């Protein structure tokens, strides 16, 4: 059985992973939450340095429960989640709006966070498939 970096088992059935795009209304428009991974140090940049809250689903765990768990674990947020249909059977995508004053509390996996516009989220969150999720959600929210 495949495990996470910290040894937890990963569900073998799809979707195996969850991804939550969190946004808020900022002074200049929509802002997205991006988290910086701690494990390669504060100067770590490039692929997988910055991501949205995301993670693996545990065996037998309901998909929405996994999404709420990952959001709480990684960002300390309990928000209303909405499903986003994107074409990747291994991933379940969600979007959540945070209130302007929401307090982000990071876990041990991350050393900082920022609220950025969609273009900055796409620039930082590599590989491109990660950044593209922000653009897809931004387009959906504009509809």
C-alpha positions in Angstrom: 0.0 0.0 0.0 1.3 3.5 -0.9 1.8 5.9 2.0 2.2 9.6 2.5 5.6 11.2 3.3 4.8 10.7 7.0 3.8 7.1 6.7 0.0 7.2 6.6 -1.8 4.9 4.1 -3.3 6.4 1.0 -6.7 5.2 -0.4 -6.3 2.9 -3.3 -9.6 3.9 -4.9 -10.2 7.2 -6.7 -10.2 9.9 -5.9 -7.1 9.3 -3.9 -6.3 12.9 -3.2 -8.1 16.1 -2.4 -7.3 19.7 -3.3 -9.0 22.8 -1.8 -8.7 26.2 -3.4 -9.4 28.9 -0.7 -10.2 32.4 -1.7 -11.3 35.7 -0.1 -12.4 39.1 -1.1 -9.4 41.4 -0.8 -8.9 45.1 -1.2 -7.9 44.7 -4.8 -10.2 41.8 -5.7 -10.2 38.0 -5.3 -7.2 36.6 -3.4 -6.1 33.0 -3.1 -4.4 31.2 -0.2 -1.1 29.6 -1.1 1.0 27.7 1.4 4.8 27.3 1.4 6.2 23.8 2.2 8.7 23.8 5.1 10.7 20.6 4.4 13.3 22.2 2.0 13.7 25.4 4.0 12.4 28.9 3.7 14.2 29.6 0.4 12.7 26.6 -1.3 11.2 27.6 -4.7 10.1 25.9 -7.8 8.0 22.7 -8.1 5.8 21.9 -5.1 7.3 24.8 -3.0 3.9 26.6 -3.0 0.5 24.8 -3.1 -3.1 25.2 -2.1 -4.3 23.0 0.9 -4.3 19.5 -0.4 -3.5 15.9 0.6 -4.2 12.2 0.5 -7.4 10.5 1.3 -7.1 7.8 3.9 -8.5 4.3 3.1 -12.2 4.2 3.7 -12.4 8.0 4.4 -15.2 9.8 2.6 -13.9 12.3 0.1 -15.6 15.4 1.6 -14.3 14.4 5.1 -10.8 14.1 3.7 -11.1 17.6 2.2 -12.4 19.1 5.4 -9.6 17.3 7.4 -6.8 18.5 5.1 -8.1 22.1 5.1 -8.2 22.1 8.9 -4.8 20.3 9.3 -2.9 22.5 6.8 -4.5 25.9 7.3 -6.6 25.7 10.5 -9.7 26.6 8.6 -13.2 25.2 8.8 -15.1 26.5 5.8 -18.0 25.6 3.6 -16.7 23.5 0.7 -18.2 23.3 -2.8 -17.2 20.6 -5.3 -15.4 21.7 -8.5 -15.6 19.4 -11.5 -12.2 19.2 -13.1 -11.0 16.3 -15.3 -8.7 14.3 -13.0 -10.1 11.0 -11.6 -7.4 10.8 -8.9 -8.2 14.2 -7.5 -11.3 15.7 -5.9 -11.3 19.4 -6.2 -13.1 21.8 -3.8 -13.4 25.6 -3.5 -14.0 27.5 -0.3 -14.5 31.2 0.5 -12.8 32.5 3.6 -14.0 35.6 5.4 -11.7 38.6 5.1 -10.4 38.2 8.7 -10.0 34.4 8.7 -7.1 33.3 10.8 -4.8 30.9 9.0 -3.0 28.5 11.4 -0.3 26.5 9.6 0.7 22.9 10.4 4.2 21.5 10.7 4.4 20.9 6.9 4.3 24.7 6.1 6.3 27.7 7.2 4.3 30.5 5.7 1.3 31.5 3.7 0.2 34.4 1.5 -3.0 35.7 -0.1 -2.2 36.4 -3.7 -4.1 37.1 -6.9 -4.7 34.4 -9.5 -1.7 35.3 -11.7 0.7 35.2 -8.7 -0.9 31.9 -7.6 -0.2 30.4 -11.0 3.3 31.8 -11.1 4.3 30.3 -7.7 2.3 27.0 -7.7 4.3 24.7 -9.9 4.1 22.3 -11.7 1.7 24.1 -14.0 -1.1 21.6 -13.2 -1.2 23.0 -9.7 -1.3 26.6 -10.8 -3.9 25.9 -13.4 -6.4 24.9 -10.8 -6.4 28.4 -9.5 -7.2 29.7 -13.0 -10.0 27.2 -13.4 -11.5 28.1 -10.1 -11.1 31.9 -10.9 -13.0 31.4 -14.2 -15.8 29.4 -12.4 -16.2 32.2 -9.8 -16.5 34.8 -12.5 -19.5 33.1 -14.0 
